[in-house]
Amino acid sequence: SYGAVLFALTYFNLPFATLIMYPQCTRLEKSLTEAALTLGASPVKTFFTVVVPLLWPTIFTAFIVLFVFTMGAFITPQWLGRPQHWMYAILINNQANIRGNVPFASALSIFLMVFTLTLVAITVRLGRRSLQR
């Protein structure tokens, strides 16, 4: 089912997100969050106004890496999901190897590559814009 695929992909990708974000989270100065709390900000407001802006580049990096991992997911959706829940990698493989429709598989792979590169470019641009602020 879709829930099983979503849970399995989250379970697979969560350690990678942790490995990417943990070093930057440990480098945050506690005095910044303490100052915000001392000045009357709630813990939630402190998190979203102090911590998240400092972690934007790391969040963007984790998003790009996990997006690429998920777009290339092959075994997990095939084992746990129905054909409606398969990723593009499985559809490309089916078109090329099972149905023998290599031109359509090539078109799907080019679409997937262009879509992925476009999303990565947008994410990088947003990351640069947030660093300039």
N, CA, C and O atoms as a MOPAC input file, in Angstrom:
PM7 MOZYME 1SCF
protein

 N      0.83700 1    -1.18600 1     0.00000 1
 C      0.00000 1     0.00000 1     0.00000 1
 C      0.88200 1     1.25000 1     0.00000 1
 O      2.09300 1     1.17800 1     0.20600 1
 N      0.25100 1     2.37100 1    -0.23200 1
 C      0.97500 1     3.64000 1    -0.28800 1
 C      1.58600 1     3.98100 1     1.07000 1
 O      2.70300 1     4.49300 1     1.14300 1
 N      0.85300 1     3.69600 1     2.13900 1
 C      1.36800 1     3.97000 1     3.48100 1
 C      2.62300 1     3.17400 1     3.78900 1
 O      3.55500 1     3.69000 1     4.40600 1
 N      2.65100 1     1.92100 1     3.36200 1
 C      3.83100 1     1.08600 1     3.59300 1
 C      5.03500 1     1.61200 1     2.82300 1
 O      6.15000 1     1.63600 1     3.34500 1
 N      4.80900 1     2.03100 1     1.58900 1
 C      5.90500 1     2.59000 1     0.78600 1
 C      6.41600 1     3.87700 1     1.42700 1
 O      7.62600 1     4.07300 1     1.54300 1
 N      5.51200 1     4.74700 1     1.83900 1
 C      5.89600 1     6.00900 1     2.46800 1
 C      6.66200 1     5.76400 1     3.76200 1
 O      7.68400 1     6.40400 1     4.01300 1
 N      6.17200 1     4.84100 1     4.58200 1
 C      6.84600 1     4.52400 1     5.84100 1
 C      8.23200 1     3.94000 1     5.58900 1
 O      9.19600 1     4.32100 1     6.25400 1
 N      8.33900 1     3.02300 1     4.64000 1
 C      9.62700 1     2.38400 1     4.35900 1
 C     10.64000 1     3.38300 1     3.80500 1
 O     11.81000 1     3.35400 1     4.18600 1
 N     10.20000 1     4.26300 1     2.91200 1
 C     11.12600 1     5.26600 1     2.37400 1
 C     11.56000 1     6.24700 1     3.46100 1
 O     12.71800 1     6.66600 1     3.49400 1
 N     10.64200 1     6.61100 1     4.34200 1
 C     10.99600 1     7.47700 1     5.46500 1
 C     11.98100 1     6.77400 1     6.38600 1
 O     12.96600 1     7.36500 1     6.82700 1
 N     11.70600 1     5.51000 1     6.67200 1
 C     12.58500 1     4.72000 1     7.53500 1
 C     13.97800 1     4.58600 1     6.92400 1
 O     14.97800 1     4.60900 1     7.64100 1
 N     14.04200 1     4.44700 1     5.61400 1
 C     15.32900 1     4.32500 1     4.93300 1
 C     16.07400 1     5.65700 1     4.89600 1
 O     17.29000 1     5.68100 1     5.08200 1
 N     15.37700 1     6.75300 1     4.66300 1
 C     16.02100 1     8.05000 1     4.45100 1
 C     16.28900 1     8.82800 1     5.72900 1
 O     17.14300 1     9.71400 1     5.72800 1
 N     15.59600 1     8.53000 1     6.81100 1
 C     15.75800 1     9.29300 1     8.04700 1
 C     17.19600 1     9.27300 1     8.58000 1
 O     17.68100 1    10.32200 1     9.00500 1
 N     17.89700 1     8.14000 1     8.57900 1
 C     19.29600 1     8.18600 1     9.04200 1
 C     20.18600 1     9.09200 1     8.18900 1
 O     21.09400 1     9.73600 1     8.71500 1
 N     19.94100 1     9.14600 1     6.89800 1
 C     20.74100 1    10.02200 1     6.04600 1
 C     20.46900 1    11.48800 1     6.37000 1
 O     21.39200 1    12.30200 1     6.39300 1
 N     19.21800 1    11.82200 1     6.61700 1
 C     18.88700 1    13.19400 1     7.00900 1
 C     19.55000 1    13.54100 1     8.33600 1
 O     20.05200 1    14.65000 1     8.51800 1
 N     19.54700 1    12.59200 1     9.25300 1
 C     20.18300 1    12.81900 1    10.54500 1
 C     21.68700 1    13.02000 1    10.38300 1
 O     22.26600 1    13.91400 1    11.00000 1
 N     22.31400 1    12.19400 1     9.56100 1
 C     23.75700 1    12.33500 1     9.34200 1
 C     24.11600 1    13.66000 1     8.68600 1
 O     25.18100 1    14.21600 1     8.95300 1
 N     23.25100 1    14.16300 1     7.84300 1
 C     23.52100 1    15.43600 1     7.18000 1
 C     23.30000 1    16.60300 1     8.13500 1
 O     24.07900 1    17.55600 1     8.13400 1
 N     22.25100 1    16.54300 1     8.94500 1
 C     21.87400 1    17.69600 1     9.75900 1
 C     22.53800 1    17.73300 1    11.13500 1
 O     22.68500 1    18.81100 1    11.71100 1
 N     22.93600 1    16.60000 1    11.66400 1
 C     23.46200 1    16.56000 1    13.02900 1
 C     24.68800 1    17.44300 1    13.25100 1
 O     24.71300 1    18.18800 1    14.23000 1
 N     25.70500 1    17.39600 1    12.39000 1
 C     26.88100 1    18.24000 1    12.65400 1
 C     26.54700 1    19.73200 1    12.74400 1
 O     27.07200 1    20.43500 1    13.60800 1
 N     25.68600 1    20.20900 1    11.86400 1
 C     25.33600 1    21.62900 1    11.90900 1
 C     24.50700 1    21.94700 1    13.15000 1
 O     24.64600 1    23.02300 1    13.73200 1
 N     23.65600 1    21.02500 1    13.55200 1
 C     22.84200 1    21.25400 1    14.75400 1
 C     23.71300 1    21.33100 1    16.00100 1
 O     23.41100 1    22.09600 1    16.91700 1
 N     24.78300 1    20.55400 1    16.04800 1
 C     25.65900 1    20.59500 1    17.22200 1
 C     26.51900 1    21.85300 1    17.24700 1
 O     27.02000 1    22.23000 1    18.30700 1
 N     26.70200 1    22.51200 1    16.10300 1
 C     27.50800 1    23.73700 1    16.04300 1
 C     26.71200 1    24.99700 1    16.37100 1
 O     27.29400 1    26.07300 1    16.51000 1
 N     25.41100 1    24.88100 1    16.49400 1
 C     24.60900 1    26.06200 1    16.82300 1
 C     24.97600 1    26.57000 1    18.21400 1
 O     25.14700 1    25.79200 1    19.15300 1
 N     25.09100 1    27.86800 1    18.32200 1
 C     25.40700 1    28.44800 1    19.61900 1
 C     24.15700 1    28.47100 1    20.48400 1
 O     23.11000 1    28.97500 1    20.07800 1
 N     24.28500 1    27.91700 1    21.67900 1
 C     23.13700 1    27.87900 1    22.58500 1
 C     22.75900 1    29.27500 1    23.05800 1
 O     21.61600 1    29.51900 1    23.44500 1
 N     23.71000 1    30.18000 1    23.02800 1
 C     23.42600 1    31.53500 1    23.49900 1
 C     22.38000 1    32.22900 1    22.62400 1
 O     21.64700 1    33.08900 1    23.11000 1
 N     22.30200 1    31.86600 1    21.33800 1
 C     21.30200 1    32.48000 1    20.46100 1
 C     19.88900 1    32.08300 1    20.87000 1
 O     19.00100 1    32.93100 1    20.95900 1
 N     19.68700 1    30.80900 1    21.11500 1
 C     18.34800 1    30.37100 1    21.52900 1
 C     18.04100 1    30.84200 1    22.94200 1
 O     16.90000 1    31.19300 1    23.24600 1
 N     19.04700 1    30.85400 1    23.80500 1
 C     18.82800 1    31.34900 1    25.16300 1
 C     18.46300 1    32.82900 1    25.15300 1
 O     17.60900 1    33.26400 1    25.92600 1
 N     19.10300 1    33.60000 1    24.28500 1
 C     18.78400 1    35.02800 1    24.19000 1
 C     17.35300 1    35.23000 1    23.70800 1
 O     16.64200 1    36.09100 1    24.22500 1
 N     16.93000 1    34.45400 1    22.73400 1
 C     15.55600 1    34.58200 1    22.24000 1
 C     14.55900 1    34.21100 1    23.32500 1
 O     13.53700 1    34.87800 1    23.48700 1
 N     14.84600 1    33.15800 1    24.06500 1
 C     13.94500 1    32.76200 1    25.14800 1
 C     13.93600 1    33.80600 1    26.26500 1
 O     12.88900 1    34.08100 1    26.85100 1
 N     15.09300 1    34.38400 1    26.55700 1
 C     15.17600 1    35.41400 1    27.59100 1
 C     14.39600 1    36.66400 1    27.19200 1
 O     13.81700 1    37.33600 1    28.04500 1
 N     14.38200 1    36.97200 1    25.90800 1
 C     13.67000 1    38.15300 1    25.42700 1
 C     12.17100 1    37.91800 1    25.27600 1
 O     11.44800 1    38.80800 1    24.82700 1
 N     11.69700 1    36.73100 1    25.64400 1
 C     10.25900 1    36.49700 1    25.67500 1
 C      9.68500 1    35.67800 1    24.54500 1
 O      8.46700 1    35.52300 1    24.46600 1
 N     10.50800 1    35.15200 1    23.67400 1
 C      9.98700 1    34.32500 1    22.58000 1
 C      9.65100 1    32.93600 1    23.11400 1
 O     10.34300 1    32.40400 1    23.98100 1
 N      8.59700 1    32.37100 1    22.59000 1
 C      8.23100 1    31.00900 1    22.98100 1
 C      9.22400 1    30.03200 1    22.35000 1
 O      9.92400 1    30.39000 1    21.40300 1
 N      9.29100 1    28.81200 1    22.86400 1
 C     10.21100 1    27.83600 1    22.26100 1
 C      9.91700 1    27.56900 1    20.78100 1
 O     10.83900 1    27.37100 1    19.99100 1
 N      8.64000 1    27.56300 1    20.41100 1
 C      8.28600 1    27.32900 1    19.00800 1
 C      8.73700 1    28.50400 1    18.14900 1
 O      9.30200 1    28.31000 1    17.07200 1
 N      8.48800 1    29.72600 1    18.62400 1
 C      8.90800 1    30.90700 1    17.86900 1
 C     10.42800 1    30.98200 1    17.79100 1
 O     10.97800 1    31.37800 1    16.76400 1
 N     11.10500 1    30.60700 1    18.86600 1
 C     12.56600 1    30.57300 1    18.85100 1
 C     13.07200 1    29.59000 1    17.80700 1
 O     14.02200 1    29.87700 1    17.07900 1
 N     12.43400 1    28.43900 1    17.74000 1
 C     12.85900 1    27.43600 1    16.76700 1
 C     12.70800 1    27.95700 1    15.34500 1
 O     13.62100 1    27.82400 1    14.53100 1
 N     11.54400 1    28.55400 1    15.04400 1
 C     11.28800 1    28.97900 1    13.66800 1
 C     11.96700 1    30.29200 1    13.29600 1
 O     12.21400 1    30.52500 1    12.11300 1
 N     12.27500 1    31.15300 1    14.25200 1
 C     12.89900 1    32.43300 1    13.91300 1
 C     14.41200 1    32.45600 1    14.12200 1
 O     15.09700 1    33.30800 1    13.55600 1
 N     14.94000 1    31.53600 1    14.92400 1
 C     16.38000 1    31.52800 1    15.18800 1
 C     17.04900 1    30.28300 1    14.60300 1
 O     18.01700 1    30.38900 1    13.85000 1
 N     16.53500 1    29.12200 1    14.95000 1
 C     17.21000 1    27.87500 1    14.57800 1
 C     17.03500 1    27.55900 1    13.09600 1
 O     18.01500 1    27.27600 1    12.40700 1
 N     15.80700 1    27.60200 1    12.60100 1
 C     15.55100 1    27.22100 1    11.20400 1
 C     16.30300 1    28.11600 1    10.21500 1
 O     16.89100 1    27.58300 1     9.27400 1
 N     16.31900 1    29.44700 1    10.37100 1
 C     17.10000 1    30.24900 1     9.41800 1
 C     18.59800 1    29.91400 1     9.42400 1
 O     19.25600 1    30.00300 1     8.38700 1
 N     19.12900 1    29.53500 1    10.57400 1
 C     20.54100 1    29.16000 1    10.62200 1
 C     20.80300 1    27.80500 1     9.96300 1
 O     21.91500 1    27.53100 1     9.51200 1
 N     19.77900 1    26.96800 1     9.91300 1
 C     19.93100 1    25.62900 1     9.34400 1
 C     19.45400 1    25.52300 1     7.89700 1
 O     19.47800 1    24.42800 1     7.33600 1
 N     19.01600 1    26.63100 1     7.26500 1
 C     18.48600 1    26.55600 1     5.89400 1
 C     19.42200 1    25.85800 1     4.92300 1
 O     18.96700 1    24.98000 1     4.18900 1
 N     20.71100 1    26.19900 1     4.87700 1
 C     21.58000 1    25.49600 1     3.91400 1
 C     21.63900 1    23.98700 1     4.17100 1
 O     21.67100 1    23.19300 1     3.23100 1
 N     21.65400 1    23.60700 1     5.42400 1
 C     21.68900 1    22.18900 1     5.76300 1
 C     20.37500 1    21.51500 1     5.41600 1
 O     20.36800 1    20.37600 1     4.95000 1
 N     19.26900 1    22.19800 1     5.63600 1
 C     17.95600 1    21.64400 1     5.28700 1
 C     17.86400 1    21.45400 1     3.77600 1
 O     17.37100 1    20.42700 1     3.30900 1
 N     18.33100 1    22.43100 1     3.01400 1
 C     18.31800 1    22.31000 1     1.55200 1
 C     19.19700 1    21.15100 1     1.08400 1
 O     18.81600 1    20.40400 1     0.18200 1
 N     20.36400 1    21.00300 1     1.69300 1
 C     21.25000 1    19.90100 1     1.32800 1
 C     20.59700 1    18.55700 1     1.61500 1
 O     20.63500 1    17.65200 1     0.78200 1
 N     20.00500 1    18.42900 1     2.78400 1
 C     19.32900 1    17.17600 1     3.13600 1
 C     18.16700 1    16.90800 1     2.18800 1
 O     17.94600 1    15.76800 1     1.77800 1
 N     17.42600 1    17.95400 1     1.84000 1
 C     16.30200 1    17.78000 1     0.91700 1
 C     16.77300 1    17.26500 1    -0.43500 1
 O     16.17400 1    16.34700 1    -0.99500 1
 N     17.83900 1    17.85100 1    -0.96100 1
 C     18.33900 1    17.42700 1    -2.27300 1
 C     18.79900 1    15.97400 1    -2.23400 1
 O     18.44700 1    15.18800 1    -3.11400 1
 N     19.57700 1    15.61700 1    -1.22600 1
 C     20.09200 1    14.24900 1    -1.13600 1
 C     18.95300 1    13.24800 1    -0.99100 1
 O     18.94000 1    12.22400 1    -1.67300 1
 N     18.00500 1    13.53100 1    -0.11600 1
 C     16.90100 1    12.59500 1     0.10200 1
 C     15.96900 1    12.54400 1    -1.10400 1
 O     15.39700 1    11.49500 1    -1.40000 1
 N     15.81300 1    13.65300 1    -1.79200 1
 C     14.99100 1    13.64500 1    -2.99900 1
 C     15.60800 1    12.75100 1    -4.06200 1
 O     14.90500 1    11.97900 1    -4.71300 1
 N     16.91400 1    12.85200 1    -4.23900 1
 C     17.58900 1    12.01500 1    -5.23100 1
 C     17.50400 1    10.54400 1    -4.82800 1
 O     17.26300 1     9.68600 1    -5.67800 1
 N     17.69700 1    10.24400 1    -3.54700 1
 C     17.55000 1     8.85800 1    -3.08100 1
 C     16.14900 1     8.33400 1    -3.36000 1
 O     15.98100 1     7.20700 1    -3.82700 1
 N     15.14700 1     9.15400 1    -3.07200 1
 C     13.76300 1     8.70800 1    -3.22900 1
 C     13.39500 1     8.55400 1    -4.69700 1
 O     12.67200 1     7.62500 1    -5.05600 1
 N     13.87800 1     9.44400 1    -5.54600 1
 C     13.56200 1     9.31200 1    -6.96800 1
 C     14.17500 1     8.05500 1    -7.56300 1
 O     13.64200 1     7.50100 1    -8.52400 1
 N     15.27100 1     7.60600 1    -7.01200 1
 C     15.90800 1     6.39400 1    -7.50100 1
 C     15.47300 1     5.13700 1    -6.77900 1
 O     16.00300 1     4.05600 1    -7.03600 1
 N     14.50500 1     5.26800 1    -5.87000 1
 C     14.04800 1     4.09100 1    -5.11700 1
 C     13.45400 1     3.06800 1    -6.07400 1
 O     12.63300 1     3.39700 1    -6.93100 1
 N     13.87700 1     1.84600 1    -5.91600 1
 C     13.45500 1     0.80900 1    -6.85400 1
 C     12.85000 1    -0.38700 1    -6.12400 1
 O     11.71300 1    -0.76900 1    -6.39800 1
 N     13.58800 1    -0.96600 1    -5.21500 1
 C     13.16600 1    -2.20900 1    -4.57300 1
 C     12.01800 1    -1.97600 1    -3.59600 1
 O     11.03700 1    -2.72000 1    -3.60900 1
 N     12.12600 1    -0.95900 1    -2.75400 1
 C     11.11100 1    -0.73500 1    -1.72400 1
 C      9.72300 1    -0.52500 1    -2.30800 1
 O      8.79600 1    -1.21600 1    -1.88400 1
 N      9.52100 1     0.38500 1    -3.25500 1
 C      8.17200 1     0.53800 1    -3.81000 1
 C      7.69900 1    -0.69400 1    -4.57900 1
 O      6.50400 1    -0.98500 1    -4.61500 1
 N      8.62600 1    -1.40900 1    -5.18800 1
 C      8.21600 1    -2.58100 1    -5.95600 1
 C      7.75800 1    -3.70300 1    -5.03500 1
 O      6.81400 1    -4.42400 1    -5.35900 1
 N      8.40700 1    -3.85500 1    -3.90900 1
 C      8.02100 1    -4.91700 1    -2.98100 1
 C      6.79400 1    -4.55200 1    -2.15900 1
 O      5.93500 1    -5.40000 1    -1.91800 1
 N      6.70400 1    -3.30400 1    -1.72900 1
 C      5.65000 1    -2.92000 1    -0.79300 1
 C      4.43000 1    -2.28600 1    -1.44200 1
 O      3.34700 1    -2.29000 1    -0.85600 1
 N      4.58700 1    -1.75000 1    -2.62600 1
 C      3.48500 1    -1.01600 1    -3.23400 1
 C      2.85000 1    -1.74400 1    -4.39100 1
 O      3.36600 1    -2.74400 1    -4.89100 1
 N      1.74100 1    -1.22500 1    -4.79200 1
 C      1.05900 1    -1.70800 1    -5.99300 1
 C      1.60800 1    -0.93300 1    -7.18800 1
 O      2.35700 1     0.02700 1    -7.00700 1
 N      1.25100 1    -1.33000 1    -8.38900 1
 C      1.74600 1    -0.57800 1    -9.55500 1
 C      1.37200 1     0.90800 1    -9.53300 1
 O      2.07000 1     1.72400 1   -10.13500 1
 N      0.28900 1     1.26800 1    -8.85200 1
 C     -0.07800 1     2.69000 1    -8.76400 1
 C      0.91500 1     3.47100 1    -7.90400 1
 O      1.01700 1     4.69100 1    -8.03700 1
 N      1.65100 1     2.78300 1    -7.02100 1
 C      2.54500 1     3.45100 1    -6.08300 1
 C      4.01000 1     3.34000 1    -6.48200 1
 O      4.88800 1     3.75300 1    -5.72500 1
 N      4.28200 1     2.79300 1    -7.65100 1
 C      5.66400 1     2.62800 1    -8.07400 1
 C      6.28500 1     3.96400 1    -8.44700 1
 O      5.60400 1     4.89000 1    -8.88900 1
 N      7.58200 1     4.03800 1    -8.25800 1
 C      8.33900 1     5.22500 1    -8.62600 1
 C      8.68300 1     5.16100 1   -10.11300 1
 O      8.49000 1     4.13600 1   -10.76600 1
 N      9.19200 1     6.26700 1   -10.63000 1
 C      9.53600 1     6.32600 1   -12.04800 1
 C     10.62700 1     5.33100 1   -12.42600 1
 O     10.65000 1     4.84100 1   -13.55500 1
 N     11.52800 1     5.02700 1   -11.50000 1
 C     12.59700 1     4.07700 1   -11.82100 1
 C     12.02200 1     2.71500 1   -12.19900 1
 O     12.52700 1     2.06100 1   -13.11200 1
 N     10.98400 1     2.29000 1   -11.51300 1
 C     10.35400 1     1.00000 1   -11.81900 1
 C      9.62800 1     1.07700 1   -13.15200 1
 O      9.69800 1     0.14600 1   -13.95500 1
 N      8.93100 1     2.18000 1   -13.39200 1
 C      8.22500 1     2.32900 1   -14.66700 1
 C      9.20300 1     2.33800 1   -15.84500 1
 O      8.92900 1     1.74800 1   -16.89000 1
 N     10.33000 1     3.00400 1   -15.67100 1
 C     11.34200 1     3.03300 1   -16.73100 1
 C     11.88400 1     1.62700 1   -16.98100 1
 O     12.03700 1     1.20800 1   -18.12900 1
 N     12.17200 1     0.90400 1   -15.90200 1
 C     12.66400 1    -0.46800 1   -16.04700 1
 C     11.63200 1    -1.35800 1   -16.73700 1
 O     11.98600 1    -2.14900 1   -17.61100 1
 N     10.37000 1    -1.23800 1   -16.35800 1
 C      9.32300 1    -2.05100 1   -16.98500 1
 C      9.19500 1    -1.74000 1   -18.47500 1
 O      9.05500 1    -2.64700 1   -19.29500 1
 N      9.24400 1    -0.46300 1   -18.81600 1
 C      9.11700 1    -0.09700 1   -20.22600 1
 C     10.29600 1    -0.62000 1   -21.04800 1
 O     10.11300 1    -1.09700 1   -22.16800 1
 N     11.49400 1    -0.52900 1   -20.49500 1
 C     12.68000 1    -0.92000 1   -21.26100 1
 C     12.88500 1    -2.42900 1   -21.29100 1
 O     13.14700 1    -2.99500 1   -22.35200 1
 N     12.77100 1    -3.08100 1   -20.15400 1
 C     13.15000 1    -4.49100 1   -20.06800 1
 C     11.99400 1    -5.46400 1   -20.25300 1
 O     12.18900 1    -6.53500 1   -20.82800 1
 N     10.81600 1    -5.13000 1   -19.79100 1
 C      9.69600 1    -6.06700 1   -19.87300 1
 C      8.89200 1    -5.84800 1   -21.15100 1
 O      8.59400 1    -6.80000 1   -21.87300 1
 N      8.54300 1    -4.60000 1   -21.42600 1
 C      7.72000 1    -4.31500 1   -22.61100 1
 C      8.54300 1    -4.05400 1   -23.86900 1
 O      8.00600 1    -4.06900 1   -24.97700 1
 N      9.82200 1    -3.82000 1   -23.70600 1
 C     10.67800 1    -3.57700 1   -24.85800 1
 C     10.46600 1    -2.23700 1   -25.52800 1
 O     10.85500 1    -2.04900 1   -26.68100 1
 N      9.85700 1    -1.31000 1   -24.82300 1
 C      9.56700 1     0.01400 1   -25.37100 1
 C     10.68000 1     0.97500 1   -24.94200 1
 O     10.47100 1     1.83000 1   -24.08200 1
 N     11.83900 1     0.83100 1   -25.53600 1
 C     13.00700 1     1.61400 1   -25.15100 1
 C     12.83000 1     3.10900 1   -25.42600 1
 O     13.27100 1     3.91000 1   -24.60200 1
 N     12.21400 1     3.53500 1   -26.53200 1
 C     12.03800 1     4.97700 1   -26.73400 1
 C     11.19600 1     5.63600 1   -25.63400 1
 O     11.51700 1     6.73300 1   -25.17800 1
 N     10.12400 1     4.96600 1   -25.21200 1
 C      9.30600 1     5.54000 1   -24.14200 1
 C     10.07300 1     5.54200 1   -22.82100 1
 O      9.96200 1     6.49000 1   -22.04400 1
 N     10.85100 1     4.48700 1   -22.56200 1
 C     11.67500 1     4.44800 1   -21.35400 1
 C     12.71000 1     5.57200 1   -21.38000 1
 O     12.99200 1     6.18200 1   -20.34800 1
 N     13.26800 1     5.84300 1   -22.54600 1
 C     14.22900 1     6.94300 1   -22.67300 1
 C     13.56200 1     8.28400 1   -22.41300 1
 O     14.12900 1     9.14900 1   -21.74400 1
 N     12.36000 1     8.45400 1   -22.94300 1
 C     11.62800 1     9.70400 1   -22.71100 1
 C     11.30400 1     9.87400 1   -21.23000 1
 O     11.43300 1    10.97300 1   -20.69100 1
 N     10.88600 1     8.79700 1   -20.57000 1
 C     10.61000 1     8.87000 1   -19.13400 1
 C     11.87200 1     9.20600 1   -18.34600 1
 O     11.82300 1    10.00500 1   -17.41100 1
 N     12.99100 1     8.61000 1   -18.71000 1
 C     14.22400 1     8.87700 1   -17.97200 1
 C     14.70900 1    10.30900 1   -18.18600 1
 O     15.22300 1    10.93500 1   -17.26000 1
 N     14.54800 1    10.82400 1   -19.39700 1
 C     14.92100 1    12.22400 1   -19.63900 1
 C     14.00400 1    13.16000 1   -18.86100 1
 O     14.46800 1    14.14600 1   -18.29000 1
 N     12.70500 1    12.85900 1   -18.83200 1
 C     11.77100 1    13.66000 1   -18.03800 1
 C     12.16400 1    13.63600 1   -16.56900 1
 O     12.17900 1    14.67800 1   -15.91400 1
 N     12.48400 1    12.45200 1   -16.04400 1
 C     12.87800 1    12.32700 1   -14.64700 1
 C     14.15200 1    13.11600 1   -14.36700 1
 O     14.25700 1    13.77900 1   -13.33400 1
 N     15.11100 1    13.05000 1   -15.27300 1
 C     16.35700 1    13.77400 1   -15.08900 1
 C     16.13300 1    15.28600 1   -15.14200 1
 O     16.67600 1    16.01700 1   -14.31400 1
 N     15.34800 1    15.75800 1   -16.09600 1
 C     15.07500 1    17.19400 1   -16.20900 1
 C     14.30200 1    17.68500 1   -14.98700 1
 O     14.60300 1    18.75100 1   -14.45000 1
 N     13.31400 1    16.91500 1   -14.55100 1
 C     12.53600 1    17.28900 1   -13.36600 1
 C     13.42800 1    17.36300 1   -12.13400 1
 O     13.33400 1    18.31100 1   -11.35400 1
 N     14.29200 1    16.36800 1   -11.95700 1
 C     15.18400 1    16.34700 1   -10.80300 1
 C     16.16500 1    17.51100 1   -10.85000 1
 O     16.37200 1    18.18300 1    -9.83900 1
 N     16.76500 1    17.75800 1   -11.99400 1
 C     17.71600 1    18.86600 1   -12.11000 1
 C     17.03800 1    20.22000 1   -11.91600 1
 O     17.62800 1    21.13200 1   -11.33700 1
 N     15.80700 1    20.35500 1   -12.39400 1
 C     15.06500 1    21.59900 1   -12.18900 1
 C     14.78600 1    21.82400 1   -10.71400 1
 O     14.96300 1    22.93200 1   -10.20600 1
 N     14.35300 1    20.78200 1   -10.03000 1
 C     14.07500 1    20.91900 1    -8.60000 1
 C     15.34900 1    21.20000 1    -7.81200 1
 O     15.32800 1    21.99600 1    -6.87300 1
 N     16.44000 1    20.56800 1    -8.17600 1
 C     17.71700 1    20.83900 1    -7.51300 1
 C     18.15300 1    22.28000 1    -7.77300 1
 O     18.63700 1    22.94600 1    -6.85800 1
 N     17.99300 1    22.77000 1    -8.99600 1
 C     18.36600 1    24.15600 1    -9.31300 1
 C     17.52400 1    25.14900 1    -8.52000 1
 O     18.04300 1    26.14300 1    -8.01200 1
 N     16.23100 1    24.88000 1    -8.41500 1
 C     15.35500 1    25.75700 1    -7.62400 1
 C     15.78600 1    25.74300 1    -6.16800 1
 O     15.84300 1    26.79100 1    -5.52400 1
 N     16.08600 1    24.57300 1    -5.65000 1
 C     16.49700 1    24.46000 1    -4.25700 1
 C     17.81500 1    25.17400 1    -4.01100 1
 O     17.97000 1    25.85400 1    -2.99700 1
 N     18.76000 1    25.03100 1    -4.91700 1
 C     20.04700 1    25.71900 1    -4.77100 1
 C     19.85100 1    27.23100 1    -4.83200 1
 O     20.46000 1    27.96700 1    -4.05600 1
 N     19.01300 1    27.69100 1    -5.73700 1
 C     18.75700 1    29.13000 1    -5.84300 1
 C     18.10500 1    29.66400 1    -4.56700 1
 O     18.47900 1    30.73100 1    -4.08200 1
 N     17.13800 1    28.93300 1    -4.02400 1
 C     16.51100 1    29.35100 1    -2.77000 1
 C     17.51700 1    29.33600 1    -1.63100 1
 O     17.48700 1    30.20300 1    -0.75800 1
 N     18.40700 1    28.35300 1    -1.63900 1
 C     19.44400 1    28.29100 1    -0.61000 1
 C     20.39100 1    29.46700 1    -0.68800 1
 O     20.75600 1    30.03700 1     0.34000 1
 N     20.79300 1    29.83700 1    -1.88700 1
 C     21.67400 1    31.00100 1    -2.05000 1
 C     20.97500 1    32.28500 1    -1.63800 1
 O     21.57500 1    33.15800 1    -1.01000 1
 N     19.70200 1    32.39100 1    -1.99600 1
 C     18.94700 1    33.59100 1    -1.64000 1
 C     18.82600 1    33.71800 1    -0.12200 1
 O     18.92000 1    34.81900 1     0.42000 1
 N     18.61500 1    32.58000 1     0.56800 1
 C     18.49200 1    32.64900 1     2.02200 1
 C     19.84100 1    32.94800 1     2.67200 1
 O     19.88100 1    33.55100 1     3.74400 1
 N     20.94800 1    32.54100 1     2.04600 1
 C     22.26500 1    32.85900 1     2.58800 1
 C     22.60800 1    34.33400 1     2.42800 1
 O     23.34000 1    34.88900 1     3.24600 1
 N     22.08700 1    34.97700 1     1.38400 1
 C     22.37100 1    36.38300 1     1.14500 1
 C     21.64700 1    37.28500 1     2.13400 1
 O     22.05300 1    38.42700 1     2.34600 1
 N     20.60600 1    36.79300 1     2.72300 1
 C     19.85600 1    37.61100 1     3.69100 1
 C     20.57500 1    37.66100 1     4.95700 1
 O     20.11300 1    38.29800 1     5.90400 1

